Amino acid sequence: MGDKNNNTTTTIADQLNFLRSILHSDDHLQTLPSGDYQQLQIKLDYDIQISCFFDLLNLLNKPLTINHLNDLRIIKSSNKCPLDIGQ
């Protein structure tokens, strides 16, 4: 997300603010302290939730990438969703 031509870097705060702007409400994206990590929870349609942990101190001025995530999970919280476990 950073632009190498003008030396700007997208930080994790920028990314989280962008996600908040496209989700239906602030309740759909939450960051919670969890020991030495932050837990990120993103609620999507059909009762699907994405959850992961990241080390905020190591990412303070860096973008959040898949390589920085720990314990990434996709959770289906009800039978309203047409997805099955295999999907």
Biopython code that builds the backbone (N, CA, C, O; Angstrom):
import numpy as np
from Bio.PDB.StructureBuilder import StructureBuilder

atoms = [
    (1, "MET", "N", (0.800, -1.192, 0.000)),
    (1, "MET", "CA", (0.000, 0.000, 0.000)),
    (1, "MET", "C", (0.846, 1.260, 0.000)),
    (1, "MET", "O", (0.332, 2.337, -0.301)),
    (2, "GLY", "N", (2.137, 1.159, 0.331)),
    (2, "GLY", "CA", (2.995, 2.333, 0.286)),
    (2, "GLY", "C", (3.406, 2.652, -1.127)),
    (2, "GLY", "O", (3.447, 1.763, -1.977)),
    (3, "ASP", "N", (3.712, 3.914, -1.396)),
    (3, "ASP", "CA", (4.117, 4.350, -2.719)),
    (3, "ASP", "C", (5.605, 4.624, -2.697)),
    (3, "ASP", "O", (6.050, 5.560, -2.033)),
    (4, "LYS", "N", (6.383, 3.823, -3.412)),
    (4, "LYS", "CA", (7.836, 3.956, -3.387)),
    (4, "LYS", "C", (8.312, 5.212, -4.105)),
    (4, "LYS", "O", (9.420, 5.679, -3.844)),
    (5, "ASN", "N", (7.499, 5.770, -5.005)),
    (5, "ASN", "CA", (7.924, 6.937, -5.764)),
    (5, "ASN", "C", (7.956, 8.209, -4.936)),
    (5, "ASN", "O", (8.784, 9.083, -5.197)),
    (6, "ASN", "N", (7.087, 8.341, -3.952)),
    (6, "ASN", "CA", (7.107, 9.562, -3.149)),
    (6, "ASN", "C", (7.453, 9.291, -1.691)),
    (6, "ASN", "O", (7.205, 10.129, -0.825)),
    (7, "ASN", "N", (8.026, 8.119, -1.418)),
    (7, "ASN", "CA", (8.551, 7.769, -0.100)),
    (7, "ASN", "C", (7.509, 7.810, 1.012)),
    (7, "ASN", "O", (7.857, 8.092, 2.159)),
    (8, "THR", "N", (6.253, 7.539, 0.711)),
    (8, "THR", "CA", (5.254, 7.441, 1.767)),
    (8, "THR", "C", (5.088, 5.977, 2.140)),
    (8, "THR", "O", (5.206, 5.089, 1.296)),
    (9, "THR", "N", (4.818, 5.745, 3.392)),
    (9, "THR", "CA", (4.619, 4.392, 3.883)),
    (9, "THR", "C", (3.256, 4.313, 4.543)),
    (9, "THR", "O", (2.891, 5.178, 5.339)),
    (10, "THR", "N", (2.521, 3.298, 4.216)),
    (10, "THR", "CA", (1.240, 3.064, 4.854)),
    (10, "THR", "C", (1.489, 2.296, 6.142)),
    (10, "THR", "O", (2.106, 1.231, 6.126)),
    (11, "THR", "N", (1.014, 2.829, 7.247)),
    (11, "THR", "CA", (1.203, 2.179, 8.538)),
    (11, "THR", "C", (-0.012, 1.320, 8.876)),
    (11, "THR", "O", (-1.045, 1.382, 8.210)),
    (12, "ILE", "N", (0.136, 0.535, 9.907)),
    (12, "ILE", "CA", (-0.976, -0.301, 10.354)),
    (12, "ILE", "C", (-2.173, 0.561, 10.756)),
    (12, "ILE", "O", (-3.316, 0.169, 10.520)),
    (13, "ALA", "N", (-1.932, 1.714, 11.352)),
    (13, "ALA", "CA", (-3.030, 2.612, 11.725)),
    (13, "ALA", "C", (-3.782, 3.083, 10.481)),
    (13, "ALA", "O", (-5.011, 3.151, 10.487)),
    (14, "ASP", "N", (-3.045, 3.408, 9.411)),
    (14, "ASP", "CA", (-3.679, 3.803, 8.148)),
    (14, "ASP", "C", (-4.546, 2.669, 7.600)),
    (14, "ASP", "O", (-5.664, 2.897, 7.140)),
    (15, "GLN", "N", (-4.021, 1.460, 7.655)),
    (15, "GLN", "CA", (-4.753, 0.312, 7.133)),
    (15, "GLN", "C", (-6.022, 0.043, 7.940)),
    (15, "GLN", "O", (-7.077, -0.228, 7.367)),
    (16, "LEU", "N", (-5.923, 0.115, 9.258)),
    (16, "LEU", "CA", (-7.096, -0.121, 10.100)),
    (16, "LEU", "C", (-8.142, 0.965, 9.891)),
    (16, "LEU", "O", (-9.338, 0.676, 9.862)),
    (17, "ASN", "N", (-7.702, 2.212, 9.747)),
    (17, "ASN", "CA", (-8.645, 3.302, 9.484)),
    (17, "ASN", "C", (-9.339, 3.119, 8.136)),
    (17, "ASN", "O", (-10.529, 3.403, 8.006)),
    (18, "PHE", "N", (-8.598, 2.645, 7.135)),
    (18, "PHE", "CA", (-9.199, 2.377, 5.830)),
    (18, "PHE", "C", (-10.253, 1.270, 5.939)),
    (18, "PHE", "O", (-11.345, 1.392, 5.385)),
    (19, "LEU", "N", (-9.922, 0.198, 6.652)),
    (19, "LEU", "CA", (-10.894, -0.885, 6.837)),
    (19, "LEU", "C", (-12.145, -0.391, 7.553)),
    (19, "LEU", "O", (-13.260, -0.757, 7.181)),
    (20, "ARG", "N", (-11.965, 0.434, 8.573)),
    (20, "ARG", "CA", (-13.115, 0.987, 9.301)),
    (20, "ARG", "C", (-14.003, 1.802, 8.367)),
    (20, "ARG", "O", (-15.227, 1.788, 8.497)),
    (21, "SER", "N", (-13.385, 2.512, 7.427)),
    (21, "SER", "CA", (-14.157, 3.372, 6.525)),
    (21, "SER", "C", (-15.015, 2.570, 5.546)),
    (21, "SER", "O", (-16.031, 3.079, 5.073)),
    (22, "ILE", "N", (-14.634, 1.333, 5.231)),
    (22, "ILE", "CA", (-15.415, 0.557, 4.269)),
    (22, "ILE", "C", (-16.362, -0.452, 4.924)),
    (22, "ILE", "O", (-17.228, -1.011, 4.250)),
    (23, "LEU", "N", (-16.209, -0.688, 6.212)),
    (23, "LEU", "CA", (-17.118, -1.596, 6.919)),
    (23, "LEU", "C", (-18.354, -0.835, 7.374)),
    (23, "LEU", "O", (-18.346, 0.395, 7.435)),
    (24, "HIS", "N", (-19.398, -1.554, 7.687)),
    (24, "HIS", "CA", (-20.685, -0.938, 8.006)),
    (24, "HIS", "C", (-20.683, -0.129, 9.297)),
    (24, "HIS", "O", (-21.420, 0.851, 9.407)),
    (25, "SER", "N", (-19.878, -0.515, 10.265)),
    (25, "SER", "CA", (-19.815, 0.236, 11.522)),
    (25, "SER", "C", (-18.502, -0.074, 12.233)),
    (25, "SER", "O", (-17.798, -1.019, 11.879)),
    (26, "ASP", "N", (-18.188, 0.724, 13.228)),
    (26, "ASP", "CA", (-16.971, 0.495, 14.007)),
    (26, "ASP", "C", (-17.008, -0.843, 14.738)),
    (26, "ASP", "O", (-15.962, -1.390, 15.087)),
    (27, "ASP", "N", (-18.205, -1.369, 14.971)),
    (27, "ASP", "CA", (-18.328, -2.664, 15.640)),
    (27, "ASP", "C", (-17.797, -3.809, 14.785)),
    (27, "ASP", "O", (-17.510, -4.885, 15.310)),
    (28, "HIS", "N", (-17.664, -3.597, 13.486)),
    (28, "HIS", "CA", (-17.203, -4.658, 12.595)),
    (28, "HIS", "C", (-15.690, -4.807, 12.564)),
    (28, "HIS", "O", (-15.181, -5.791, 12.028)),
    (29, "LEU", "N", (-14.967, -3.858, 13.123)),
    (29, "LEU", "CA", (-13.512, -3.979, 13.221)),
    (29, "LEU", "C", (-13.098, -3.559, 14.622)),
    (29, "LEU", "O", (-13.324, -2.421, 15.032)),
    (30, "GLN", "N", (-12.496, -4.476, 15.343)),
    (30, "GLN", "CA", (-12.065, -4.184, 16.708)),
    (30, "GLN", "C", (-10.638, -4.654, 16.902)),
    (30, "GLN", "O", (-10.241, -5.707, 16.402)),
    (31, "THR", "N", (-9.872, -3.861, 17.633)),
    (31, "THR", "CA", (-8.551, -4.291, 18.079)),
    (31, "THR", "C", (-8.587, -4.318, 19.596)),
    (31, "THR", "O", (-9.000, -3.355, 20.243)),
    (32, "LEU", "N", (-8.150, -5.428, 20.146)),
    (32, "LEU", "CA", (-8.205, -5.639, 21.588)),
    (32, "LEU", "C", (-6.836, -6.057, 22.097)),
    (32, "LEU", "O", (-6.163, -6.862, 21.452)),
    (33, "PRO", "N", (-6.406, -5.529, 23.243)),
    (33, "PRO", "CA", (-5.131, -5.985, 23.806)),
    (33, "PRO", "C", (-5.243, -7.436, 24.258)),
    (33, "PRO", "O", (-6.265, -7.858, 24.799)),
    (34, "SER", "N", (-4.177, -8.185, 24.025)),
    (34, "SER", "CA", (-4.153, -9.592, 24.419)),
    (34, "SER", "C", (-2.718, -9.974, 24.757)),
    (34, "SER", "O", (-1.986, -10.480, 23.906)),
    (35, "GLY", "N", (-2.323, -9.732, 25.994)),
    (35, "GLY", "CA", (-0.948, -10.012, 26.405)),
    (35, "GLY", "C", (0.019, -9.106, 25.675)),
    (35, "GLY", "O", (-0.147, -7.886, 25.678)),
    (36, "ASP", "N", (1.034, -9.692, 25.047)),
    (36, "ASP", "CA", (2.024, -8.919, 24.295)),
    (36, "ASP", "C", (1.543, -8.565, 22.893)),
    (36, "ASP", "O", (2.245, -7.870, 22.159)),
    (37, "TYR", "N", (0.379, -9.025, 22.518)),
    (37, "TYR", "CA", (-0.136, -8.833, 21.163)),
    (37, "TYR", "C", (-1.426, -8.026, 21.175)),
    (37, "TYR", "O", (-2.010, -7.767, 22.227)),
    (38, "GLN", "N", (-1.854, -7.638, 19.990)),
    (38, "GLN", "CA", (-3.167, -7.059, 19.773)),
    (38, "GLN", "C", (-3.974, -8.100, 19.012)),
    (38, "GLN", "O", (-3.455, -8.753, 18.107)),
    (39, "GLN", "N", (-5.230, -8.252, 19.373)),
    (39, "GLN", "CA", (-6.106, -9.138, 18.623)),
    (39, "GLN", "C", (-6.940, -8.284, 17.685)),
    (39, "GLN", "O", (-7.550, -7.300, 18.104)),
    (40, "LEU", "N", (-6.962, -8.658, 16.432)),
    (40, "LEU", "CA", (-7.751, -7.978, 15.419)),
    (40, "LEU", "C", (-8.945, -8.857, 15.082)),
    (40, "LEU", "O", (-8.783, -10.035, 14.761)),
    (41, "GLN", "N", (-10.154, -8.281, 15.157)),
    (41, "GLN", "CA", (-11.372, -9.010, 14.813)),
    (41, "GLN", "C", (-12.117, -8.214, 13.757)),
    (41, "GLN", "O", (-12.407, -7.033, 13.942)),
    (42, "ILE", "N", (-12.421, -8.873, 12.647)),
    (42, "ILE", "CA", (-13.171, -8.250, 11.562)),
    (42, "ILE", "C", (-14.425, -9.083, 11.342)),
    (42, "ILE", "O", (-14.343, -10.276, 11.049)),
    (43, "LYS", "N", (-15.588, -8.451, 11.484)),
    (43, "LYS", "CA", (-16.859, -9.144, 11.277)),
    (43, "LYS", "C", (-17.357, -8.829, 9.871)),
    (43, "LYS", "O", (-17.488, -7.667, 9.486)),
    (44, "LEU", "N", (-17.632, -9.891, 9.115)),
    (44, "LEU", "CA", (-18.123, -9.757, 7.752)),
    (44, "LEU", "C", (-19.580, -10.192, 7.680)),
    (44, "LEU", "O", (-20.154, -10.612, 8.685)),
    (45, "ASP", "N", (-20.173, -10.094, 6.511)),
    (45, "ASP", "CA", (-21.544, -10.562, 6.318)),
    (45, "ASP", "C", (-21.628, -12.066, 6.534)),
    (45, "ASP", "O", (-20.612, -12.760, 6.565)),
    (46, "TYR", "N", (-22.841, -12.552, 6.682)),
    (46, "TYR", "CA", (-23.121, -13.978, 6.862)),
    (46, "TYR", "C", (-22.498, -14.543, 8.127)),
    (46, "TYR", "O", (-22.158, -15.725, 8.170)),
    (47, "ASP", "N", (-22.344, -13.733, 9.142)),
    (47, "ASP", "CA", (-21.823, -14.191, 10.432)),
    (47, "ASP", "C", (-20.434, -14.812, 10.328)),
    (47, "ASP", "O", (-20.126, -15.777, 11.026)),
    (48, "ILE", "N", (-19.614, -14.266, 9.470)),
    (48, "ILE", "CA", (-18.230, -14.716, 9.332)),
    (48, "ILE", "C", (-17.329, -13.685, 10.000)),
    (48, "ILE", "O", (-17.490, -12.479, 9.816)),
    (49, "GLN", "N", (-16.388, -14.185, 10.772)),
    (49, "GLN", "CA", (-15.452, -13.311, 11.480)),
    (49, "GLN", "C", (-14.025, -13.761, 11.182)),
    (49, "GLN", "O", (-13.722, -14.954, 11.191)),
    (50, "ILE", "N", (-13.160, -12.795, 10.921)),
    (50, "ILE", "CA", (-11.733, -13.054, 10.748)),
    (50, "ILE", "C", (-11.050, -12.568, 12.014)),
    (50, "ILE", "O", (-11.301, -11.455, 12.476)),
    (51, "SER", "N", (-10.196, -13.394, 12.566)),
    (51, "SER", "CA", (-9.513, -13.059, 13.808)),
    (51, "SER", "C", (-8.036, -13.404, 13.678)),
    (51, "SER", "O", (-7.675, -14.419, 13.082)),
    (52, "CYS", "N", (-7.190, -12.553, 14.240)),
    (52, "CYS", "CA", (-5.750, -12.831, 14.242)),
    (52, "CYS", "C", (-5.090, -11.983, 15.326)),
    (52, "CYS", "O", (-5.716, -11.104, 15.919)),
    (53, "PHE", "N", (-3.827, -12.264, 15.565)),
    (53, "PHE", "CA", (-3.026, -11.516, 16.523)),
    (53, "PHE", "C", (-1.829, -10.921, 15.793)),
    (53, "PHE", "O", (-1.319, -11.502, 14.835)),
    (54, "PHE", "N", (-1.385, -9.744, 16.262)),
    (54, "PHE", "CA", (-0.174, -9.145, 15.717)),
    (54, "PHE", "C", (0.546, -8.391, 16.820)),
    (54, "PHE", "O", (-0.062, -7.981, 17.808)),
    (55, "ASP", "N", (1.842, -8.215, 16.643)),
    (55, "ASP", "CA", (2.686, -7.527, 17.619)),
    (55, "ASP", "C", (2.759, -6.053, 17.245)),
    (55, "ASP", "O", (3.517, -5.671, 16.353)),
    (56, "LEU", "N", (1.977, -5.232, 17.921)),
    (56, "LEU", "CA", (1.881, -3.815, 17.593)),
    (56, "LEU", "C", (3.213, -3.091, 17.752)),
    (56, "LEU", "O", (3.528, -2.209, 16.953)),
    (57, "LEU", "N", (3.997, -3.441, 18.758)),
    (57, "LEU", "CA", (5.271, -2.751, 18.971)),
    (57, "LEU", "C", (6.230, -2.944, 17.805)),
    (57, "LEU", "O", (6.978, -2.028, 17.463)),
    (58, "ASN", "N", (6.219, -4.118, 17.193)),
    (58, "ASN", "CA", (7.093, -4.371, 16.049)),
    (58, "ASN", "C", (6.550, -3.804, 14.749)),
    (58, "ASN", "O", (7.286, -3.708, 13.767)),
    (59, "LEU", "N", (5.282, -3.428, 14.719)),
    (59, "LEU", "CA", (4.654, -2.946, 13.485)),
    (59, "LEU", "C", (4.235, -1.492, 13.549)),
    (59, "LEU", "O", (3.516, -1.021, 12.667)),
    (60, "LEU", "N", (4.662, -0.777, 14.559)),
    (60, "LEU", "CA", (4.149, 0.563, 14.804)),
    (60, "LEU", "C", (4.183, 1.453, 13.566)),
    (60, "LEU", "O", (3.193, 2.127, 13.279)),
    (61, "ASN", "N", (5.273, 1.476, 12.834)),
    (61, "ASN", "CA", (5.388, 2.326, 11.648)),
    (61, "ASN", "C", (5.513, 1.511, 10.369)),
    (61, "ASN", "O", (6.109, 1.961, 9.391)),
    (62, "LYS", "N", (4.949, 0.313, 10.383)),
    (62, "LYS", "CA", (5.026, -0.581, 9.232)),
    (62, "LYS", "C", (3.618, -1.008, 8.832)),
    (62, "LYS", "O", (2.684, -0.903, 9.627)),
    (63, "PRO", "N", (3.470, -1.484, 7.611)),
    (63, "PRO", "CA", (2.160, -2.006, 7.208)),
    (63, "PRO", "C", (1.919, -3.397, 7.784)),
    (63, "PRO", "O", (2.859, -4.135, 8.080)),
    (64, "LEU", "N", (0.666, -3.732, 7.934)),
    (64, "LEU", "CA", (0.283, -5.066, 8.383)),
    (64, "LEU", "C", (0.196, -5.971, 7.162)),
    (64, "LEU", "O", (-0.581, -5.709, 6.244)),
    (65, "THR", "N", (0.986, -7.024, 7.149)),
    (65, "THR", "CA", (0.957, -7.990, 6.049)),
    (65, "THR", "C", (0.675, -9.374, 6.617)),
    (65, "THR", "O", (0.724, -9.579, 7.830)),
    (66, "ILE", "N", (0.385, -10.302, 5.751)),
    (66, "ILE", "CA", (0.081, -11.674, 6.177)),
    (66, "ILE", "C", (1.244, -12.278, 6.955)),
    (66, "ILE", "O", (1.029, -13.114, 7.833)),
    (67, "ASN", "N", (2.464, -11.869, 6.648)),
    (67, "ASN", "CA", (3.641, -12.401, 7.340)),
    (67, "ASN", "C", (3.723, -11.956, 8.796)),
    (67, "ASN", "O", (4.441, -12.566, 9.587)),
    (68, "HIS", "N", (2.997, -10.900, 9.158)),
    (68, "HIS", "CA", (3.034, -10.380, 10.523)),
    (68, "HIS", "C", (1.890, -10.888, 11.387)),
    (68, "HIS", "O", (1.788, -10.514, 12.556)),
    (69, "LEU", "N", (1.032, -11.731, 10.834)),
    (69, "LEU", "CA", (-0.133, -12.218, 11.569)),
    (69, "LEU", "C", (0.163, -13.541, 12.259)),
    (69, "LEU", "O", (0.897, -14.382, 11.740)),
    (70, "ASN", "N", (-0.418, -13.704, 13.426)),
    (70, "ASN", "CA", (-0.324, -14.956, 14.171)),
    (70, "ASN", "C", (-1.733, -15.482, 14.401)),
    (70, "ASN", "O", (-2.667, -14.712, 14.623)),
    (71, "ASP", "N", (-1.875, -16.792, 14.345)),
    (71, "ASP", "CA", (-3.134, -17.467, 14.662)),
    (71, "ASP", "C", (-4.314, -16.902, 13.861)),
    (71, "ASP", "O", (-5.353, -16.567, 14.429)),
    (72, "LEU", "N", (-4.144, -16.801, 12.553)),
    (72, "LEU", "CA", (-5.205, -16.308, 11.670)),
    (72, "LEU", "C", (-6.328, -17.340, 11.597)),
    (72, "LEU", "O", (-6.094, -18.512, 11.302)),
    (73, "ARG", "N", (-7.556, -16.883, 11.873)),
    (73, "ARG", "CA", (-8.715, -17.782, 11.869)),
    (73, "ARG", "C", (-9.884, -17.127, 11.149)),
    (73, "ARG", "O", (-10.077, -15.913, 11.218)),
    (74, "ILE", "N", (-10.648, -17.943, 10.465)),
    (74, "ILE", "CA", (-11.917, -17.516, 9.890)),
    (74, "ILE", "C", (-12.994, -18.341, 10.585)),
    (74, "ILE", "O", (-12.969, -19.571, 10.552)),
    (75, "ILE", "N", (-13.939, -17.646, 11.216)),
    (75, "ILE", "CA", (-14.926, -18.298, 12.068)),
    (75, "ILE", "C", (-16.328, -18.061, 11.507)),
    (75, "ILE", "O", (-16.687, -16.931, 11.177)),
    (76, "LYS", "N", (-17.099, -19.106, 11.403)),
    (76, "LYS", "CA", (-18.503, -19.033, 10.999)),
    (76, "LYS", "C", (-19.333, -19.184, 12.269)),
    (76, "LYS", "O", (-19.291, -20.232, 12.914)),
    (77, "SER", "N", (-20.091, -18.140, 12.636)),
    (77, "SER", "CA", (-20.747, -18.155, 13.941)),
    (77, "SER", "C", (-22.198, -18.633, 13.926)),
    (77, "SER", "O", (-22.804, -18.761, 14.990)),
    (78, "SER", "N", (-22.767, -18.898, 12.760)),
    (78, "SER", "CA", (-24.138, -19.416, 12.738)),
    (78, "SER", "C", (-24.371, -20.206, 11.457)),
    (78, "SER", "O", (-23.497, -20.284, 10.593)),
    (79, "ASN", "N", (-25.546, -20.781, 11.347)),
    (79, "ASN", "CA", (-25.904, -21.542, 10.148)),
    (79, "ASN", "C", (-26.525, -20.671, 9.061)),
    (79, "ASN", "O", (-26.954, -21.193, 8.032)),
    (80, "LYS", "N", (-26.581, -19.354, 9.268)),
    (80, "LYS", "CA", (-27.117, -18.448, 8.251)),
    (80, "LYS", "C", (-26.210, -18.392, 7.025)),
    (80, "LYS", "O", (-26.664, -18.123, 5.913)),
    (81, "CYS", "N", (-24.950, -18.645, 7.240)),
    (81, "CYS", "CA", (-23.965, -18.567, 6.167)),
    (81, "CYS", "C", (-24.045, -19.824, 5.304)),
    (81, "CYS", "O", (-24.093, -20.929, 5.844)),
    (82, "PRO", "N", (-24.060, -19.680, 3.965)),
    (82, "PRO", "CA", (-24.130, -20.856, 3.104)),
    (82, "PRO", "C", (-22.805, -21.616, 2.973)),
    (82, "PRO", "O", (-22.771, -22.670, 2.339)),
    (83, "LEU", "N", (-21.730, -21.111, 3.549)),
    (83, "LEU", "CA", (-20.433, -21.774, 3.445)),
    (83, "LEU", "C", (-20.374, -22.993, 4.351)),
    (83, "LEU", "O", (-20.988, -23.018, 5.418)),
    (84, "ASP", "N", (-19.629, -24.004, 3.918)),
    (84, "ASP", "CA", (-19.372, -25.133, 4.796)),
    (84, "ASP", "C", (-17.905, -25.110, 5.218)),
    (84, "ASP", "O", (-17.143, -24.255, 4.767)),
    (85, "ILE", "N", (-17.513, -26.032, 6.068)),
    (85, "ILE", "CA", (-16.155, -26.031, 6.615)),
    (85, "ILE", "C", (-15.109, -26.147, 5.515)),
    (85, "ILE", "O", (-14.048, -25.531, 5.610)),
    (86, "GLY", "N", (-15.387, -26.921, 4.479)),
    (86, "GLY", "CA", (-14.436, -27.097, 3.388)),
    (86, "GLY", "C", (-14.156, -25.819, 2.619)),
    (86, "GLY", "O", (-13.063, -25.650, 2.080)),
    (87, "GLN", "N", (-15.121, -24.920, 2.561)),
    (87, "GLN", "CA", (-14.939, -23.672, 1.832)),
    (87, "GLN", "C", (-14.178, -22.681, 2.662)),
    (87, "GLN", "O", (-13.926, -21.564, 2.212)),
]
sb = StructureBuilder()
sb.init_structure("model")
sb.init_model(0)
sb.init_chain("A")
sb.init_seg("    ")
for serial, (resi, resn, name, xyz) in enumerate(atoms, 1):
    if name == "N":
        sb.init_residue(resn, " ", resi, " ")
    sb.init_atom(name, np.array(xyz, "f"), 0.0, 1.0, " ", f" {name:<3s}", serial, name[0])
structure = sb.get_structure()
